């Protein structure tokens, strides 16, 4: 099956009133586990990796593996650079045939964010790839190194931003945060609803790890078509590896390999069932 574009998958999701899971990966086992869950549930997914993770999982190694896995999958899979911070990394991802990239200009002022987003759009669209940008300040950070304050996306500013940049998807800040939440997330669904009314492109929810299934479903009703899951993936893989080492008997790499695949598979499968917006939540909890 050919590799797919993010825009294709999220546009299809909009028609079916669901969201596409964008699952961050860091090694071969996580890629295998994510694809296994997607194929079992016959559901498209996005494989992604954030720039801050590349010191652990170099892009020149991870990128070709992600692309090859997408090409061999039995369901549509897109490959995405999450939170690109430099144009060099964005270009490297495009050269590796990633089908979408995110440039994170949210740390800059509005005009600078527009400027670097436009540069990215020009580069990516020339490579026939899609672009995601971010407006507002999603709390925390991808690697957990900071606990940045959340600044909700202004709906009118979001409308202006999308019109001036031509991005294919917009990540918004509505009380969501990267990493582990301190307490229960308090999403501003009224803000999301207003953004959805004013912005005519698919919306993206970052900081998905820790948000309740019910809130996920509410966000889908207000235009969220791509939901990022990173921390929960790494946690699930780590916990399953720990469970393996606490089990009786001898332990080896191949058993660890299977445990990490299982951890990723279980977490991706659970979130796909939520994001597909079909199965009642009480059935997911009991399964």
Secondary structure, DSSP 8 states (H G I E B T S, - for coil): ---B-HHHHHHHHHHTT--EEEEE--SHHHHHHHHHHHHHTT--EEEEEEGGGTTTS-HHHHHHHHHHHHHH-SS-EEEEEEEE-SHHHHHHHHHTT-SEEEE--TTS-HHHHHHHHHHHHHHHHHTT-EEEEEESB-BS-TTSS-----B---HHHHHHHHHHH--SEEEE-SS-BSSS-SSS----HHHHHHHHHH--SEEEE---TT--HHHHHHHHHTTEEEEEE-HHHHHHHHHHHHHHHHSSS---HHHHHHHHHHHHHHHHHHHHHHHTT-S-HHHHHH-
